[in-house]
Each structure stands twice: as structure tokens, then as C-alpha cells.
């Protein structure tokens, strides 16, 4: 049913084989798209991402509601208000 396909990696530009077995696995898992990266580039990309559960970089900010210092997981911008977790929760309802 499946036949090996030769694809081109979008990162390194090298050709790689999308095997019949891999195609069957993708179909079994319900994946709709073919891989766009070769195995080496997929592994390098995965290794470059922060590990699950790793601490996030936190930024200092002042809550726009209560004025208390707080830390947020994003770089605050001048044009957007930042809220501490208590004020944020209260605003959400």
C-alpha cells in the first residue's frame, strides 16, 4: 500500500527517505502531513528546545492594577498592562 518516498529537508536541503513503514506509522497516528525535516534535523531541532518542566525565564514587572512587583513569563511592553497573578485571576472572573 505504501511505497518509500524521497523528500527534501526544509532545513538542510538534503534528500531523505520517508519509508513505507514510517508512512504507515503516520497514518496509524492520524498525522496528515509528511515530515519536512530529515531525521538529523528533527533531532537537532528537538535538542535545541527547552526541556519540558525546565524553568522559564521570568521578567520583573509592576502590576497595573495593585502596583505590586511581580514576575511574568514574557517581556513586558510599555503599551500593554501587566497584572500580578491575583489581579489577573480576579479580572478573568
PyMOL Python script that loads the backbone (N, CA, C, O; Angstrom):
from pymol import cmd

cmd.read_pdbstr("""\
ATOM      1  N   UNK A   1       0.827  -1.189   0.000  1.00  0.00           N
ATOM      2  CA  UNK A   1       0.000   0.000   0.000  1.00  0.00           C
ATOM      3  C   UNK A   1       0.875   1.258   0.000  1.00  0.00           C
ATOM      4  O   UNK A   1       0.629   2.180  -0.778  1.00  0.00           O
ATOM      5  N   UNK A   2       1.874   1.302   0.850  1.00  0.00           N
ATOM      6  CA  UNK A   2       2.773   2.449   0.891  1.00  0.00           C
ATOM      7  C   UNK A   2       4.075   2.105   0.178  1.00  0.00           C
ATOM      8  O   UNK A   2       4.516   0.956   0.182  1.00  0.00           O
ATOM      9  N   UNK A   3       4.678   3.116  -0.431  1.00  0.00           N
ATOM     10  CA  UNK A   3       5.977   2.967  -1.072  1.00  0.00           C
ATOM     11  C   UNK A   3       6.908   4.042  -0.536  1.00  0.00           C
ATOM     12  O   UNK A   3       6.472   5.150  -0.223  1.00  0.00           O
ATOM     13  N   UNK A   4       8.198   3.712  -0.430  1.00  0.00           N
ATOM     14  CA  UNK A   4       9.180   4.692   0.013  1.00  0.00           C
ATOM     15  C   UNK A   4       9.119   5.934  -0.870  1.00  0.00           C
ATOM     16  O   UNK A   4       8.966   5.837  -2.087  1.00  0.00           O
ATOM     17  N   UNK A   5       9.241   7.122  -0.229  1.00  0.00           N
ATOM     18  CA  UNK A   5       9.245   8.389  -0.956  1.00  0.00           C
ATOM     19  C   UNK A   5      10.534   9.122  -0.633  1.00  0.00           C
ATOM     20  O   UNK A   5      11.043   9.029   0.484  1.00  0.00           O
ATOM     21  N   UNK A   6      11.051   9.834  -1.586  1.00  0.00           N
ATOM     22  CA  UNK A   6      12.207  10.688  -1.357  1.00  0.00           C
ATOM     23  C   UNK A   6      11.691  12.114  -1.163  1.00  0.00           C
ATOM     24  O   UNK A   6      11.013  12.666  -2.029  1.00  0.00           O
ATOM     25  N   UNK A   7      12.023  12.697  -0.012  1.00  0.00           N
ATOM     26  CA  UNK A   7      11.618  14.057   0.317  1.00  0.00           C
ATOM     27  C   UNK A   7      12.866  14.915   0.495  1.00  0.00           C
ATOM     28  O   UNK A   7      13.970  14.389   0.637  1.00  0.00           O
ATOM     29  N   UNK A   8      12.693  16.224   0.487  1.00  0.00           N
ATOM     30  CA  UNK A   8      13.801  17.160   0.672  1.00  0.00           C
ATOM     31  C   UNK A   8      13.605  17.886   2.001  1.00  0.00           C
ATOM     32  O   UNK A   8      12.540  18.448   2.260  1.00  0.00           O
ATOM     33  N   UNK A   9      14.644  17.871   2.842  1.00  0.00           N
ATOM     34  CA  UNK A   9      14.596  18.522   4.157  1.00  0.00           C
ATOM     35  C   UNK A   9      14.540  20.034   3.973  1.00  0.00           C
ATOM     36  O   UNK A   9      15.315  20.601   3.203  1.00  0.00           O
ATOM     37  N   UNK A  10      13.617  20.686   4.688  1.00  0.00           N
ATOM     38  CA  UNK A  10      13.482  22.134   4.540  1.00  0.00           C
ATOM     39  C   UNK A  10      14.571  22.892   5.285  1.00  0.00           C
ATOM     40  O   UNK A  10      14.762  24.082   5.038  1.00  0.00           O
ATOM     41  N   UNK A  11      15.298  22.227   6.198  1.00  0.00           N
ATOM     42  CA  UNK A  11      16.374  22.899   6.920  1.00  0.00           C
ATOM     43  C   UNK A  11      17.717  22.780   6.201  1.00  0.00           C
ATOM     44  O   UNK A  11      18.365  23.790   5.930  1.00  0.00           O
ATOM     45  N   UNK A  12      18.133  21.563   5.893  1.00  0.00           N
ATOM     46  CA  UNK A  12      19.462  21.358   5.313  1.00  0.00           C
ATOM     47  C   UNK A  12      19.438  21.176   3.797  1.00  0.00           C
ATOM     48  O   UNK A  12      20.482  21.275   3.153  1.00  0.00           O
ATOM     49  N   UNK A  13      18.259  20.909   3.213  1.00  0.00           N
ATOM     50  CA  UNK A  13      18.146  20.748   1.773  1.00  0.00           C
ATOM     51  C   UNK A  13      18.541  19.374   1.256  1.00  0.00           C
ATOM     52  O   UNK A  13      18.488  19.137   0.050  1.00  0.00           O
ATOM     53  N   UNK A  14      18.936  18.466   2.139  1.00  0.00           N
ATOM     54  CA  UNK A  14      19.307  17.116   1.719  1.00  0.00           C
ATOM     55  C   UNK A  14      18.069  16.258   1.506  1.00  0.00           C
ATOM     56  O   UNK A  14      17.032  16.476   2.133  1.00  0.00           O
ATOM     57  N   UNK A  15      18.189  15.293   0.625  1.00  0.00           N
ATOM     58  CA  UNK A  15      17.103  14.345   0.401  1.00  0.00           C
ATOM     59  C   UNK A  15      17.118  13.294   1.513  1.00  0.00           C
ATOM     60  O   UNK A  15      18.174  12.935   2.033  1.00  0.00           O
ATOM     61  N   UNK A  16      15.936  12.815   1.861  1.00  0.00           N
ATOM     62  CA  UNK A  16      15.818  11.722   2.819  1.00  0.00           C
ATOM     63  C   UNK A  16      14.638  10.853   2.418  1.00  0.00           C
ATOM     64  O   UNK A  16      13.735  11.292   1.704  1.00  0.00           O
ATOM     65  N   UNK A  17      14.662   9.612   2.890  1.00  0.00           N
ATOM     66  CA  UNK A  17      13.624   8.639   2.547  1.00  0.00           C
ATOM     67  C   UNK A  17      12.532   8.653   3.614  1.00  0.00           C
ATOM     68  O   UNK A  17      12.809   8.522   4.806  1.00  0.00           O
ATOM     69  N   UNK A  18      11.298   8.812   3.171  1.00  0.00           N
ATOM     70  CA  UNK A  18      10.122   8.647   4.023  1.00  0.00           C
ATOM     71  C   UNK A  18       9.629   7.240   3.721  1.00  0.00           C
ATOM     72  O   UNK A  18       8.899   7.013   2.756  1.00  0.00           O
ATOM     73  N   UNK A  19      10.041   6.299   4.565  1.00  0.00           N
ATOM     74  CA  UNK A  19       9.818   4.885   4.270  1.00  0.00           C
ATOM     75  C   UNK A  19       8.346   4.496   4.349  1.00  0.00           C
ATOM     76  O   UNK A  19       7.526   5.206   4.932  1.00  0.00           O
ATOM     77  N   UNK A  20       8.035   3.362   3.755  1.00  0.00           N
ATOM     78  CA  UNK A  20       6.670   2.834   3.793  1.00  0.00           C
ATOM     79  C   UNK A  20       6.244   2.581   5.236  1.00  0.00           C
ATOM     80  O   UNK A  20       5.098   2.838   5.604  1.00  0.00           O
ATOM     81  N   UNK A  21       7.170   2.076   6.051  1.00  0.00           N
ATOM     82  CA  UNK A  21       6.863   1.837   7.461  1.00  0.00           C
ATOM     83  C   UNK A  21       6.550   3.121   8.205  1.00  0.00           C
ATOM     84  O   UNK A  21       5.622   3.164   9.013  1.00  0.00           O
ATOM     85  N   UNK A  22       7.327   4.178   7.935  1.00  0.00           N
ATOM     86  CA  UNK A  22       7.055   5.470   8.557  1.00  0.00           C
ATOM     87  C   UNK A  22       5.712   6.022   8.097  1.00  0.00           C
ATOM     88  O   UNK A  22       4.977   6.611   8.889  1.00  0.00           O
ATOM     89  N   UNK A  23       5.391   5.835   6.828  1.00  0.00           N
ATOM     90  CA  UNK A  23       4.110   6.305   6.311  1.00  0.00           C
ATOM     91  C   UNK A  23       2.953   5.581   7.000  1.00  0.00           C
ATOM     92  O   UNK A  23       1.937   6.194   7.325  1.00  0.00           O
ATOM     93  N   UNK A  24       3.110   4.295   7.216  1.00  0.00           N
ATOM     94  CA  UNK A  24       2.070   3.522   7.907  1.00  0.00           C
ATOM     95  C   UNK A  24       1.916   4.015   9.347  1.00  0.00           C
ATOM     96  O   UNK A  24       0.802   4.144   9.855  1.00  0.00           O
ATOM     97  N   UNK A  25       3.053   4.288   9.995  1.00  0.00           N
ATOM     98  CA  UNK A  25       3.023   4.804  11.368  1.00  0.00           C
ATOM     99  C   UNK A  25       2.301   6.152  11.403  1.00  0.00           C
ATOM    100  O   UNK A  25       1.447   6.371  12.262  1.00  0.00           O
ATOM    101  N   UNK A  26       2.635   7.056  10.478  1.00  0.00           N
ATOM    102  CA  UNK A  26       1.983   8.361  10.417  1.00  0.00           C
ATOM    103  C   UNK A  26       0.475   8.194  10.233  1.00  0.00           C
ATOM    104  O   UNK A  26      -0.312   8.875  10.889  1.00  0.00           O
ATOM    105  N   UNK A  27       0.076   7.291   9.342  1.00  0.00           N
ATOM    106  CA  UNK A  27      -1.352   7.063   9.089  1.00  0.00           C
ATOM    107  C   UNK A  27      -2.041   6.509  10.334  1.00  0.00           C
ATOM    108  O   UNK A  27      -3.160   6.904  10.663  1.00  0.00           O
ATOM    109  N   UNK A  28      -1.360   5.587  11.024  1.00  0.00           N
ATOM    110  CA  UNK A  28      -1.929   4.990  12.239  1.00  0.00           C
ATOM    111  C   UNK A  28      -2.146   6.038  13.321  1.00  0.00           C
ATOM    112  O   UNK A  28      -3.129   5.976  14.060  1.00  0.00           O
ATOM    113  N   UNK A  29      -1.239   6.992  13.416  1.00  0.00           N
ATOM    114  CA  UNK A  29      -1.339   8.056  14.423  1.00  0.00           C
ATOM    115  C   UNK A  29      -2.267   9.187  13.984  1.00  0.00           C
ATOM    116  O   UNK A  29      -2.573  10.080  14.774  1.00  0.00           O
ATOM    117  N   UNK A  30      -2.715   9.153  12.733  1.00  0.00           N
ATOM    118  CA  UNK A  30      -3.627  10.179  12.238  1.00  0.00           C
ATOM    119  C   UNK A  30      -2.923  11.435  11.747  1.00  0.00           C
ATOM    120  O   UNK A  30      -3.564  12.466  11.546  1.00  0.00           O
ATOM    121  N   UNK A  31      -1.598  11.358  11.551  1.00  0.00           N
ATOM    122  CA  UNK A  31      -0.864  12.517  11.053  1.00  0.00           C
ATOM    123  C   UNK A  31      -1.227  12.749   9.595  1.00  0.00           C
ATOM    124  O   UNK A  31      -1.256  11.809   8.800  1.00  0.00           O
ATOM    125  N   UNK A  32      -1.501  13.983   9.249  1.00  0.00           N
ATOM    126  CA  UNK A  32      -1.940  14.308   7.897  1.00  0.00           C
ATOM    127  C   UNK A  32      -0.789  14.747   6.992  1.00  0.00           C
ATOM    128  O   UNK A  32      -0.851  14.563   5.776  1.00  0.00           O
ATOM    129  N   UNK A  33       0.263  15.329   7.581  1.00  0.00           N
ATOM    130  CA  UNK A  33       1.348  15.897   6.795  1.00  0.00           C
ATOM    131  C   UNK A  33       2.584  14.994   6.808  1.00  0.00           C
ATOM    132  O   UNK A  33       2.868  14.317   7.796  1.00  0.00           O
ATOM    133  N   UNK A  34       3.300  15.002   5.702  1.00  0.00           N
ATOM    134  CA  UNK A  34       4.562  14.285   5.630  1.00  0.00           C
ATOM    135  C   UNK A  34       5.617  15.068   6.407  1.00  0.00           C
ATOM    136  O   UNK A  34       5.468  16.275   6.595  1.00  0.00           O
ATOM    137  N   UNK A  35       6.683  14.402   6.862  1.00  0.00           N
ATOM    138  CA  UNK A  35       7.735  15.147   7.561  1.00  0.00           C
ATOM    139  C   UNK A  35       8.408  16.126   6.606  1.00  0.00           C
ATOM    140  O   UNK A  35       8.525  15.857   5.411  1.00  0.00           O
ATOM    141  N   UNK A  36       8.849  17.259   7.139  1.00  0.00           N
ATOM    142  CA  UNK A  36       9.521  18.263   6.319  1.00  0.00           C
ATOM    143  C   UNK A  36      11.003  18.344   6.624  1.00  0.00           C
ATOM    144  O   UNK A  36      11.746  19.039   5.931  1.00  0.00           O
ATOM    145  N   UNK A  37      11.444  17.628   7.673  1.00  0.00           N
ATOM    146  CA  UNK A  37      12.847  17.628   8.056  1.00  0.00           C
ATOM    147  C   UNK A  37      13.384  16.201   8.090  1.00  0.00           C
ATOM    148  O   UNK A  37      12.662  15.253   8.398  1.00  0.00           O
ATOM    149  N   UNK A  38      14.665  16.072   7.766  1.00  0.00           N
ATOM    150  CA  UNK A  38      15.321  14.764   7.862  1.00  0.00           C
ATOM    151  C   UNK A  38      15.499  14.398   9.337  1.00  0.00           C
ATOM    152  O   UNK A  38      15.308  15.233  10.222  1.00  0.00           O
ATOM    153  N   UNK A  39      15.858  13.168   9.582  1.00  0.00           N
ATOM    154  CA  UNK A  39      15.996  12.685  10.963  1.00  0.00           C
ATOM    155  C   UNK A  39      17.003  13.513  11.749  1.00  0.00           C
ATOM    156  O   UNK A  39      16.735  13.877  12.894  1.00  0.00           O
ATOM    157  N   UNK A  40      18.162  13.819  11.157  1.00  0.00           N
ATOM    158  CA  UNK A  40      19.183  14.598  11.859  1.00  0.00           C
ATOM    159  C   UNK A  40      18.687  15.991  12.219  1.00  0.00           C
ATOM    160  O   UNK A  40      18.925  16.462  13.331  1.00  0.00           O
ATOM    161  N   UNK A  41      18.005  16.653  11.300  1.00  0.00           N
ATOM    162  CA  UNK A  41      17.485  17.998  11.575  1.00  0.00           C
ATOM    163  C   UNK A  41      16.352  17.963  12.596  1.00  0.00           C
ATOM    164  O   UNK A  41      16.230  18.878  13.411  1.00  0.00           O
ATOM    165  N   UNK A  42      15.511  16.908  12.564  1.00  0.00           N
ATOM    166  CA  UNK A  42      14.454  16.771  13.578  1.00  0.00           C
ATOM    167  C   UNK A  42      15.072  16.609  14.952  1.00  0.00           C
ATOM    168  O   UNK A  42      14.622  17.229  15.916  1.00  0.00           O
ATOM    169  N   UNK A  43      16.105  15.774  15.047  1.00  0.00           N
ATOM    170  CA  UNK A  43      16.757  15.549  16.339  1.00  0.00           C
ATOM    171  C   UNK A  43      17.448  16.826  16.832  1.00  0.00           C
ATOM    172  O   UNK A  43      17.385  17.137  18.022  1.00  0.00           O
ATOM    173  N   UNK A  44      18.103  17.566  15.937  1.00  0.00           N
ATOM    174  CA  UNK A  44      18.778  18.813  16.316  1.00  0.00           C
ATOM    175  C   UNK A  44      17.758  19.847  16.786  1.00  0.00           C
ATOM    176  O   UNK A  44      17.995  20.561  17.761  1.00  0.00           O
ATOM    177  N   UNK A  45      16.630  19.924  16.095  1.00  0.00           N
ATOM    178  CA  UNK A  45      15.581  20.880  16.477  1.00  0.00           C
ATOM    179  C   UNK A  45      15.004  20.523  17.839  1.00  0.00           C
ATOM    180  O   UNK A  45      14.780  21.398  18.675  1.00  0.00           O
ATOM    181  N   UNK A  46      14.765  19.242  18.058  1.00  0.00           N
ATOM    182  CA  UNK A  46      14.225  18.791  19.338  1.00  0.00           C
ATOM    183  C   UNK A  46      15.194  19.073  20.477  1.00  0.00           C
ATOM    184  O   UNK A  46      14.778  19.481  21.561  1.00  0.00           O
ATOM    185  N   UNK A  47      16.491  18.856  20.235  1.00  0.00           N
ATOM    186  CA  UNK A  47      17.510  19.083  21.262  1.00  0.00           C
ATOM    187  C   UNK A  47      17.658  20.570  21.595  1.00  0.00           C
ATOM    188  O   UNK A  47      18.066  20.913  22.705  1.00  0.00           O
ATOM    189  N   UNK A  48      17.333  21.453  20.653  1.00  0.00           N
ATOM    190  CA  UNK A  48      17.509  22.887  20.881  1.00  0.00           C
ATOM    191  C   UNK A  48      16.357  23.511  21.675  1.00  0.00           C
ATOM    192  O   UNK A  48      16.489  24.626  22.181  1.00  0.00           O
ATOM    193  N   UNK A  49      15.239  22.807  21.788  1.00  0.00           N
ATOM    194  CA  UNK A  49      14.096  23.332  22.537  1.00  0.00           C
ATOM    195  C   UNK A  49      14.316  23.124  24.026  1.00  0.00           C
ATOM    196  O   UNK A  49      14.981  22.167  24.424  1.00  0.00           O
ATOM    197  N   UNK A  50      13.765  24.012  24.860  1.00  0.00           N
ATOM    198  CA  UNK A  50      13.873  23.801  26.304  1.00  0.00           C
ATOM    199  C   UNK A  50      13.130  22.531  26.714  1.00  0.00           C
ATOM    200  O   UNK A  50      12.076  22.210  26.166  1.00  0.00           O
ATOM    201  N   UNK A  51      13.682  21.834  27.663  1.00  0.00           N
ATOM    202  CA  UNK A  51      13.070  20.587  28.139  1.00  0.00           C
ATOM    203  C   UNK A  51      11.752  20.880  28.847  1.00  0.00           C
ATOM    204  O   UNK A  51      11.587  21.931  29.467  1.00  0.00           O
ATOM    205  N   UNK A  52      10.832  19.953  28.749  1.00  0.00           N
ATOM    206  CA  UNK A  52       9.556  20.092  29.458  1.00  0.00           C
ATOM    207  C   UNK A  52       9.832  20.143  30.951  1.00  0.00           C
ATOM    208  O   UNK A  52      10.608  19.345  31.477  1.00  0.00           O
ATOM    209  N   UNK A  53       9.201  21.075  31.619  1.00  0.00           N
ATOM    210  CA  UNK A  53       9.398  21.217  33.052  1.00  0.00           C
ATOM    211  C   UNK A  53      10.600  22.073  33.409  1.00  0.00           C
ATOM    212  O   UNK A  53      10.846  22.324  34.588  1.00  0.00           O
ATOM    213  N   UNK A  54      11.354  22.526  32.413  1.00  0.00           N
ATOM    214  CA  UNK A  54      12.504  23.390  32.678  1.00  0.00           C
ATOM    215  C   UNK A  54      11.990  24.758  33.119  1.00  0.00           C
ATOM    216  O   UNK A  54      10.944  25.208  32.651  1.00  0.00           O
ATOM    217  N   UNK A  55      12.707  25.413  34.003  1.00  0.00           N
ATOM    218  CA  UNK A  55      12.250  26.729  34.450  1.00  0.00           C
ATOM    219  C   UNK A  55      12.253  27.737  33.300  1.00  0.00           C
ATOM    220  O   UNK A  55      13.168  27.765  32.478  1.00  0.00           O
ATOM    221  N   UNK A  56      11.220  28.551  33.266  1.00  0.00           N
ATOM    222  CA  UNK A  56      11.091  29.567  32.227  1.00  0.00           C
ATOM    223  C   UNK A  56      11.808  30.838  32.673  1.00  0.00           C
ATOM    224  O   UNK A  56      11.958  31.096  33.867  1.00  0.00           O
ATOM    225  N   UNK A  57      12.239  31.615  31.709  1.00  0.00           N
ATOM    226  CA  UNK A  57      12.816  32.918  32.036  1.00  0.00           C
ATOM    227  C   UNK A  57      11.681  33.822  32.492  1.00  0.00           C
ATOM    228  O   UNK A  57      10.651  33.920  31.825  1.00  0.00           O
ATOM    229  N   UNK A  58      11.873  34.481  33.628  1.00  0.00           N
ATOM    230  CA  UNK A  58      10.852  35.362  34.179  1.00  0.00           C
ATOM    231  C   UNK A  58      11.359  36.804  34.151  1.00  0.00           C
ATOM    232  O   UNK A  58      12.558  37.050  34.285  1.00  0.00           O
ATOM    233  N   UNK A  59      10.435  37.757  33.975  1.00  0.00           N
ATOM    234  CA  UNK A  59      10.775  39.167  33.871  1.00  0.00           C
ATOM    235  C   UNK A  59      10.086  39.937  34.994  1.00  0.00           C
ATOM    236  O   UNK A  59       8.951  39.632  35.362  1.00  0.00           O
ATOM    237  N   UNK A  60      10.781  40.932  35.531  1.00  0.00           N
ATOM    238  CA  UNK A  60      10.215  41.778  36.578  1.00  0.00           C
ATOM    239  C   UNK A  60       9.221  42.752  35.956  1.00  0.00           C
ATOM    240  O   UNK A  60       9.435  43.255  34.853  1.00  0.00           O
ATOM    241  N   UNK A  61       8.129  43.012  36.680  1.00  0.00           N
ATOM    242  CA  UNK A  61       7.108  43.949  36.227  1.00  0.00           C
ATOM    243  C   UNK A  61       6.383  44.500  37.445  1.00  0.00           C
ATOM    244  O   UNK A  61       6.552  44.004  38.559  1.00  0.00           O
ATOM    245  N   UNK A  62       5.581  45.523  37.223  1.00  0.00           N
ATOM    246  CA  UNK A  62       4.744  46.103  38.270  1.00  0.00           C
ATOM    247  C   UNK A  62       3.301  45.936  37.826  1.00  0.00           C
ATOM    248  O   UNK A  62       2.945  46.300  36.705  1.00  0.00           O
ATOM    249  N   UNK A  63       2.469  45.386  38.706  1.00  0.00           N
ATOM    250  CA  UNK A  63       1.065  45.145  38.384  1.00  0.00           C
ATOM    251  C   UNK A  63       0.347  46.462  38.098  1.00  0.00           C
ATOM    252  O   UNK A  63       0.437  47.405  38.885  1.00  0.00           O
ATOM    253  N   UNK A  64      -0.361  46.525  36.982  1.00  0.00           N
ATOM    254  CA  UNK A  64      -1.093  47.731  36.583  1.00  0.00           C
ATOM    255  C   UNK A  64      -2.326  47.948  37.454  1.00  0.00           C
ATOM    256  O   UNK A  64      -2.872  49.051  37.479  1.00  0.00           O
ATOM    257  N   UNK A  65      -2.771  46.919  38.165  1.00  0.00           N
ATOM    258  CA  UNK A  65      -3.980  47.017  38.996  1.00  0.00           C
ATOM    259  C   UNK A  65      -3.644  47.436  40.430  1.00  0.00           C
ATOM    260  O   UNK A  65      -4.171  48.427  40.934  1.00  0.00           O
ATOM    261  N   UNK A  66      -2.751  46.661  41.087  1.00  0.00           N
ATOM    262  CA  UNK A  66      -2.478  46.909  42.510  1.00  0.00           C
ATOM    263  C   UNK A  66      -1.122  47.560  42.766  1.00  0.00           C
ATOM    264  O   UNK A  66      -0.855  47.994  43.886  1.00  0.00           O
ATOM    265  N   UNK A  67      -0.272  47.639  41.764  1.00  0.00           N
ATOM    266  CA  UNK A  67       1.020  48.299  41.916  1.00  0.00           C
ATOM    267  C   UNK A  67       2.108  47.468  42.569  1.00  0.00           C
ATOM    268  O   UNK A  67       3.207  47.969  42.809  1.00  0.00           O
ATOM    269  N   UNK A  68       1.822  46.209  42.860  1.00  0.00           N
ATOM    270  CA  UNK A  68       2.807  45.337  43.498  1.00  0.00           C
ATOM    271  C   UNK A  68       3.802  44.812  42.473  1.00  0.00           C
ATOM    272  O   UNK A  68       3.438  44.578  41.320  1.00  0.00           O
ATOM    273  N   UNK A  69       5.070  44.623  42.886  1.00  0.00           N
ATOM    274  CA  UNK A  69       6.033  43.999  41.966  1.00  0.00           C
ATOM    275  C   UNK A  69       5.648  42.545  41.717  1.00  0.00           C
ATOM    276  O   UNK A  69       5.159  41.861  42.617  1.00  0.00           O
ATOM    277  N   UNK A  70       5.866  42.085  40.512  1.00  0.00           N
ATOM    278  CA  UNK A  70       5.528  40.710  40.139  1.00  0.00           C
ATOM    279  C   UNK A  70       6.517  40.220  39.102  1.00  0.00           C
ATOM    280  O   UNK A  70       7.313  40.999  38.579  1.00  0.00           O
ATOM    281  N   UNK A  71       6.470  38.945  38.807  1.00  0.00           N
ATOM    282  CA  UNK A  71       7.291  38.352  37.754  1.00  0.00           C
ATOM    283  C   UNK A  71       6.353  37.710  36.739  1.00  0.00           C
ATOM    284  O   UNK A  71       5.366  37.071  37.103  1.00  0.00           O
ATOM    285  N   UNK A  72       6.677  37.889  35.463  1.00  0.00           N
ATOM    286  CA  UNK A  72       5.851  37.354  34.384  1.00  0.00           C
ATOM    287  C   UNK A  72       6.726  36.589  33.394  1.00  0.00           C
ATOM    288  O   UNK A  72       7.906  36.910  33.251  1.00  0.00           O
ATOM    289  N   UNK A  73       6.172  35.577  32.703  1.00  0.00           N
ATOM    290  CA  UNK A  73       6.975  34.751  31.778  1.00  0.00           C
ATOM    291  C   UNK A  73       7.103  35.339  30.371  1.00  0.00           C
ATOM    292  O   UNK A  73       7.332  34.597  29.416  1.00  0.00           O
ATOM    293  N   UNK A  74       6.962  36.642  30.230  1.00  0.00           N
ATOM    294  CA  UNK A  74       7.099  37.302  28.933  1.00  0.00           C
ATOM    295  C   UNK A  74       7.719  38.673  29.156  1.00  0.00           C
ATOM    296  O   UNK A  74       7.658  39.217  30.259  1.00  0.00           O
ATOM    297  N   UNK A  75       8.307  39.221  28.122  1.00  0.00           N
ATOM    298  CA  UNK A  75       8.906  40.552  28.197  1.00  0.00           C
ATOM    299  C   UNK A  75       7.790  41.598  28.187  1.00  0.00           C
ATOM    300  O   UNK A  75       7.096  41.738  27.179  1.00  0.00           O
ATOM    301  N   UNK A  76       7.599  42.344  29.302  1.00  0.00           N
ATOM    302  CA  UNK A  76       6.535  43.353  29.325  1.00  0.00           C
ATOM    303  C   UNK A  76       6.811  44.461  28.302  1.00  0.00           C
ATOM    304  O   UNK A  76       7.958  44.813  28.027  1.00  0.00           O
ATOM    305  N   UNK A  77       5.717  44.995  27.749  1.00  0.00           N
ATOM    306  CA  UNK A  77       5.821  46.102  26.795  1.00  0.00           C
ATOM    307  C   UNK A  77       5.174  47.331  27.409  1.00  0.00           C
ATOM    308  O   UNK A  77       4.272  47.228  28.240  1.00  0.00           O
ATOM    309  N   UNK A  78       5.640  48.474  26.993  1.00  0.00           N
ATOM    310  CA  UNK A  78       5.138  49.741  27.528  1.00  0.00           C
ATOM    311  C   UNK A  78       3.660  49.968  27.213  1.00  0.00           C
ATOM    312  O   UNK A  78       2.949  50.579  28.010  1.00  0.00           O
ATOM    313  N   UNK A  79       3.192  49.486  26.065  1.00  0.00           N
ATOM    314  CA  UNK A  79       1.828  49.783  25.620  1.00  0.00           C
ATOM    315  C   UNK A  79       0.774  48.802  26.129  1.00  0.00           C
ATOM    316  O   UNK A  79      -0.404  48.946  25.803  1.00  0.00           O
ATOM    317  N   UNK A  80       1.178  47.804  26.925  1.00  0.00           N
ATOM    318  CA  UNK A  80       0.227  46.795  27.421  1.00  0.00           C
ATOM    319  C   UNK A  80       0.314  46.684  28.938  1.00  0.00           C
ATOM    320  O   UNK A  80       1.420  46.632  29.477  1.00  0.00           O
ATOM    321  N   UNK A  81      -0.817  46.646  29.647  1.00  0.00           N
ATOM    322  CA  UNK A  81      -0.771  46.487  31.102  1.00  0.00           C
ATOM    323  C   UNK A  81      -0.345  45.067  31.488  1.00  0.00           C
ATOM    324  O   UNK A  81      -0.609  44.105  30.766  1.00  0.00           O
ATOM    325  N   UNK A  82       0.310  44.961  32.628  1.00  0.00           N
ATOM    326  CA  UNK A  82       0.732  43.671  33.174  1.00  0.00           C
ATOM    327  C   UNK A  82       0.074  43.532  34.535  1.00  0.00           C
ATOM    328  O   UNK A  82       0.022  44.492  35.304  1.00  0.00           O
ATOM    329  N   UNK A  83      -0.433  42.331  34.838  1.00  0.00           N
ATOM    330  CA  UNK A  83      -1.119  42.099  36.103  1.00  0.00           C
ATOM    331  C   UNK A  83      -0.424  40.994  36.885  1.00  0.00           C
ATOM    332  O   UNK A  83       0.114  40.054  36.300  1.00  0.00           O
ATOM    333  N   UNK A  84      -0.439  41.111  38.217  1.00  0.00           N
ATOM    334  CA  UNK A  84       0.054  40.023  39.054  1.00  0.00           C
ATOM    335  C   UNK A  84      -0.949  38.868  38.943  1.00  0.00           C
ATOM    336  O   UNK A  84      -2.048  39.048  38.418  1.00  0.00           O
ATOM    337  N   UNK A  85      -0.576  37.707  39.426  1.00  0.00           N
ATOM    338  CA  UNK A  85      -1.459  36.551  39.253  1.00  0.00           C
ATOM    339  C   UNK A  85      -2.797  36.733  39.970  1.00  0.00           C
ATOM    340  O   UNK A  85      -3.822  36.273  39.465  1.00  0.00           O
ATOM    341  N   UNK A  86      -2.816  37.389  41.130  1.00  0.00           N
ATOM    342  CA  UNK A  86      -4.075  37.601  41.856  1.00  0.00           C
ATOM    343  C   UNK A  86      -5.005  38.536  41.075  1.00  0.00           C
ATOM    344  O   UNK A  86      -6.195  38.255  40.930  1.00  0.00           O
ATOM    345  N   UNK A  87      -4.461  39.639  40.578  1.00  0.00           N
ATOM    346  CA  UNK A  87      -5.294  40.587  39.814  1.00  0.00           C
ATOM    347  C   UNK A  87      -5.710  39.988  38.472  1.00  0.00           C
ATOM    348  O   UNK A  87      -6.824  40.221  38.002  1.00  0.00           O
ATOM    349  N   UNK A  88      -4.826  39.228  37.867  1.00  0.00           N
ATOM    350  CA  UNK A  88      -5.171  38.578  36.605  1.00  0.00           C
ATOM    351  C   UNK A  88      -6.329  37.600  36.816  1.00  0.00           C
ATOM    352  O   UNK A  88      -7.274  37.570  36.027  1.00  0.00           O
ATOM    353  N   UNK A  89      -6.250  36.796  37.891  1.00  0.00           N
ATOM    354  CA  UNK A  89      -7.319  35.832  38.197  1.00  0.00           C
ATOM    355  C   UNK A  89      -8.635  36.560  38.481  1.00  0.00           C
ATOM    356  O   UNK A  89      -9.696  36.100  38.060  1.00  0.00           O
ATOM    357  N   UNK A  90      -8.575  37.688  39.191  1.00  0.00           N
ATOM    358  CA  UNK A  90      -9.786  38.449  39.521  1.00  0.00           C
ATOM    359  C   UNK A  90     -10.431  39.030  38.254  1.00  0.00           C
ATOM    360  O   UNK A  90     -11.656  39.094  38.147  1.00  0.00           O
ATOM    361  N   UNK A  91      -9.599  39.450  37.304  1.00  0.00           N
ATOM    362  CA  UNK A  91     -10.119  40.003  36.055  1.00  0.00           C
ATOM    363  C   UNK A  91     -10.767  38.930  35.183  1.00  0.00           C
ATOM    364  O   UNK A  91     -11.707  39.211  34.439  1.00  0.00           O
ATOM    365  N   UNK A  92     -10.260  37.697  35.280  1.00  0.00           N
ATOM    366  CA  UNK A  92     -10.817  36.607  34.471  1.00  0.00           C
ATOM    367  C   UNK A  92     -12.181  36.176  34.990  1.00  0.00           C
ATOM    368  O   UNK A  92     -12.963  35.565  34.261  1.00  0.00           O
ATOM    369  N   UNK A  93     -12.464  36.492  36.242  1.00  0.00           N
ATOM    370  CA  UNK A  93     -13.802  36.203  36.734  1.00  0.00           C
ATOM    371  C   UNK A  93     -13.837  35.130  37.750  1.00  0.00           C
ATOM    372  O   UNK A  93     -14.908  34.787  38.249  1.00  0.00           O
TER     373      UNK A  93
END
""", "prot")
cmd.dss("prot")
cmd.show_as("cartoon", "prot")
cmd.util.cbc("prot")
cmd.orient("prot")
